[in-house]
Amino acid sequence: MLKLGHNTIERLARFGYGARGVVYCLVGGLALLAAIGRGGRAGDSESAIRWVLAGPFGAVLVGLIALGLLGFAAWRLIEGVTDADRRGTSLKGAVVRIAHLLSAAIYTGLAITAGSLALGLGRNGGDAAQDWTAWLLAKPFGLWLVGFIGLCVIGGGGAFLVKAFRGDVTDRLKLDAGHCRWAKPIGQFGYAARGIAFLIIGGFFIAAAWYQASAEVKGLAGAFAALRAQPYGWLLLAIVAAGHFAFGAFGLIQARFRHIDAPDLDQTDDAVVAALRAVR
């Protein structure tokens, strides 16, 4: 019997990085076109996936994106549970691993949405983030929880900006110094743009907590709209949109060159079981 091992997980992870990269290239490219008045739409990941769906072989392509995003979510889960990247047990390592678990949940949701669209099942109307924010606000201490989520999102944005400023975006890439010289600025620009978007989105959550109104919560499309509403907003939107395209391009670089120390599937199973027991 063929035993699946770390190569299977590695391929899954690389496929996932590639799918995420394609999605953000589309998000950034469409927003950039909208900023300069050449069509396009300054939307989020789902709107970019819907744009693909409307094109030739749309259902097939969106289905592949869904599988890739599910693979990325699985890799994030493995990273968080098994510490595949050797983050360690420090506070910083624990925060990164928790962020990976949250990322796994987010990309699982996006993969389900993409899969539903590919199968022609559509998607229920409404904004999921606003729905669960409204649910939280109705609970005791809900506004504090929403505010805390906003602070966490802002913290994530700050972490992206620090990473971009420090320039350590290529640390986990298997590239020599010569190739890193062109990959590094792409990654820095991409992480900086994501950081700015996270700061704005986190601010929306803070506003929702302050006004106790779930309608204040907006995602990436809302962040783009907020930038567009500023003086010289088209230029600000164009810069951040181009940064998201760069983030997507860097994802494609990661798909090919990232160092992935994937655990064996047996070890992954043991780690998941141990984590579940710890939660109980």
C-alpha positions in Angstrom: 0.0 0.0 0.0 1.3 3.5 -0.9 1.9 5.5 2.3 1.1 9.2 2.0 3.7 11.3 3.8 5.1 14.8 4.0 5.3 15.2 0.2 1.5 15.0 0.1 1.2 17.8 2.7 3.8 19.9 0.9 2.0 19.7 -2.4 -1.2 20.6 -0.7 0.5 23.6 0.9 2.0 24.8 -2.4 -1.2 24.4 -4.2 -2.8 26.4 -1.5 -0.3 29.3 -1.6 -0.8 29.4 -5.4 -4.6 29.5 -5.1 -4.4 32.3 -2.5 -1.9 34.1 -4.7 -4.3 34.0 -7.7 -7.2 35.3 -5.7 -5.2 38.3 -4.4 -3.8 39.0 -7.8 -7.4 39.2 -9.0 -8.5 41.3 -6.0 -5.7 43.8 -6.5 -5.9 43.9 -10.3 -9.6 44.5 -10.4 -9.3 47.2 -7.6 -6.5 48.9 -9.5 -8.5 49.0 -12.7 -11.4 50.6 -10.7 -9.1 53.2 -9.2 -7.8 54.4 -12.6 -11.2 54.2 -14.2 -10.6 51.3 -16.5 -13.5 49.1 -15.3 -12.9 46.5 -12.6 -14.3 46.6 -9.1 -12.8 47.4 -5.8 -14.2 44.3 -4.0 -13.1 41.5 -1.8 -12.0 37.9 -2.4 -15.5 36.6 -3.0 -16.2 39.3 -5.7 -13.0 38.3 -7.4 -14.0 34.7 -7.4 -17.4 35.7 -8.9 -15.6 37.6 -11.6 -13.7 34.4 -12.5 -17.0 32.4 -12.4 -18.5 34.7 -15.1 -15.7 34.0 -17.5 -14.8 31.1 -19.8 -14.6 27.8 -18.0 -15.6 29.8 -14.9 -17.0 26.9 -12.9 -14.0 24.7 -13.5 -11.5 27.5 -12.5 -13.5 28.4 -9.4 -13.6 24.8 -8.4 -9.8 24.6 -8.7 -9.5 27.8 -6.6 -11.9 26.3 -4.0 -9.7 23.1 -3.8 -6.6 25.2 -3.5 -8.0 27.4 -0.7 -9.1 24.3 1.1 -5.5 23.1 0.8 -4.2 26.3 2.2 -6.6 26.2 5.1 -5.5 22.6 5.8 -1.8 23.7 5.8 -2.6 26.6 8.1 -4.3 24.2 10.5 -1.3 21.8 10.3 1.0 24.8 11.0 -1.0 25.9 14.0 -1.4 22.4 15.5 1.9 20.8 14.8 4.2 23.9 14.8 5.5 22.8 11.4 7.4 26.1 11.0 9.2 25.6 14.4 7.8 28.8 15.9 8.4 27.5 19.4 6.6 28.0 22.7 7.4 31.7 23.1 4.6 34.3 23.3 5.3 35.4 19.8 5.3 31.8 18.5 2.0 31.1 20.3 0.4 34.2 18.8 1.5 33.2 15.3 0.1 29.7 15.7 -3.2 31.1 16.9 -3.3 33.4 13.9 -2.7 30.4 11.7 -5.7 28.6 13.2 -7.9 31.7 12.6 -6.6 31.9 9.1 -7.5 28.2 8.6 -11.1 29.0 9.6 -11.3 32.1 7.4 -9.9 30.3 4.3 -12.1 27.3 4.9 -15.1 29.6 4.8 -13.9 31.2 1.5 -13.2 27.7 0.1 -16.8 26.7 0.9 -18.1 29.8 -0.7 -16.0 29.2 -3.9 -17.1 25.5 -4.0 -20.7 26.5 -3.7 -20.4 29.0 -6.5 -18.6 26.4 -8.7 -21.4 23.9 -8.1 -24.1 26.5 -8.9 -25.4 26.4 -5.3 -25.1 30.2 -4.9 -24.6 31.8 -1.5 -27.1 33.0 1.0 -27.6 36.7 1.0 -26.3 39.1 3.7 -22.9 39.8 5.2 -21.6 37.0 7.4 -19.2 39.3 9.4 -22.1 41.7 10.1 -24.4 38.8 11.0 -22.1 37.3 13.7 -21.1 40.8 14.9 -24.8 41.4 15.5 -25.0 38.1 17.3 -22.1 39.1 19.5 -23.4 42.5 20.3 -26.6 41.0 21.6 -24.6 39.0 24.2 -23.4 40.1 27.6 -20.1 41.9 27.2 -20.6 41.6 23.4 -19.5 45.1 22.6 -16.2 44.5 24.5 -15.7 41.3 22.5 -16.3 43.1 19.2 -13.9 45.8 20.3 -11.3 43.2 21.2 -11.7 41.6 17.8 -11.0 45.0 16.3 -7.9 45.5 18.3 -6.7 42.0 17.3 -7.3 42.9 13.6 -5.4 46.2 14.1 -2.6 44.2 15.8 -2.4 41.9 12.8 -2.2 44.9 10.5 0.6 46.3 12.6 2.4 43.0 12.4 2.1 43.0 8.6 3.5 46.6 8.5 6.4 45.7 10.8 7.2 42.7 8.7 7.2 44.9 5.6 9.4 47.5 7.3 11.9 44.9 8.6 12.1 43.2 5.2 12.2 39.7 6.6 9.4 38.5 4.1 11.8 36.2 2.3 13.3 34.5 5.3 11.4 31.2 4.6 12.0 31.2 0.9 14.6 28.9 -0.7 16.1 31.6 -2.8 19.7 32.8 -3.1 20.6 36.4 -2.3 20.4 37.4 -6.0 16.8 36.2 -6.5 15.8 37.6 -3.1 16.6 41.1 -4.3 13.6 41.0 -6.7 11.3 38.9 -4.5 11.8 41.0 -1.3 10.4 44.3 -2.5 7.3 42.5 -4.0 6.7 40.9 -0.6 7.3 44.1 1.3 4.9 46.0 -0.8 2.3 43.3 -0.5 2.5 43.0 3.3 2.4 46.7 3.7 -0.8 46.9 1.7 -2.4 44.1 3.7 -1.3 45.9 6.8 -3.1 49.1 5.8 -6.3 47.1 4.9 -6.2 45.3 8.3 -5.9 48.7 10.1 -9.0 50.0 8.4 -11.0 46.8 8.9 -10.0 46.7 12.5 -11.2 50.3 12.8 -14.6 49.2 11.5 -14.9 46.7 14.3 -14.0 49.3 16.9 -16.7 51.6 15.4 -19.2 48.8 15.5 -18.5 48.3 19.2 -18.6 52.0 19.9 -21.9 52.6 18.2 -23.2 49.1 19.0 -24.1 48.7 15.3 -23.1 45.7 13.3 -23.6 47.6 10.1 -20.3 49.4 10.8 -18.4 46.2 10.2 -17.0 46.0 6.6 -14.4 43.9 5.0 -11.8 44.5 2.3 -14.3 46.1 -0.1 -15.2 48.5 2.7 -11.5 49.3 3.3 -11.1 50.1 -0.4 -14.2 52.3 -0.4 -12.8 54.2 2.7 -9.6 54.8 0.9 -11.4 56.0 -2.3 -13.4 58.5 -0.2 -10.3 60.3 1.0 -8.7 63.3 -0.8 -6.7 61.9 -3.8 -8.6 58.7 -2.9 -8.1 57.2 -6.4 -4.4 57.4 -5.9 -4.5 55.9 -2.4 -6.8 53.1 -3.7 -4.4 52.5 -6.7 -1.4 52.1 -4.4 -3.1 49.8 -1.9 -4.7 47.8 -4.8 -1.3 47.4 -6.5 0.0 46.2 -3.1 -2.6 43.5 -3.0 -1.7 42.4 -6.5 1.9 42.3 -5.2 0.8 40.2 -2.2 -0.8 37.8 -4.6 2.3 37.7 -6.8 4.3 37.0 -3.7 1.9 34.1 -2.9 2.8 32.6 -6.2 6.5 33.0 -5.3 5.8 31.2 -2.0 4.0 28.4 -3.8 7.2 27.6 -5.7 10.0 28.6 -3.3 8.7 28.6 0.3 10.5 26.2 2.7 7.9 23.8 3.9 8.9 21.3 6.6 5.7 19.3 6.4 5.2 16.6 9.1 4.2 13.0 8.2 0.5 12.5 8.2 0.8 10.1 11.1 2.5 12.8 13.2 -0.2 15.3 12.1 -3.0 12.9 13.2 -1.3 12.5 16.6 -0.9 16.2 17.0 -4.5 16.9 16.2 -5.7 14.2 18.7 -3.4 15.7 21.4 -4.8 19.2 20.7 -8.4 18.0 20.9 -7.6 16.3 24.2 -6.1 19.5 25.5 -9.2 21.5 24.6 -11.4 19.0 26.5 
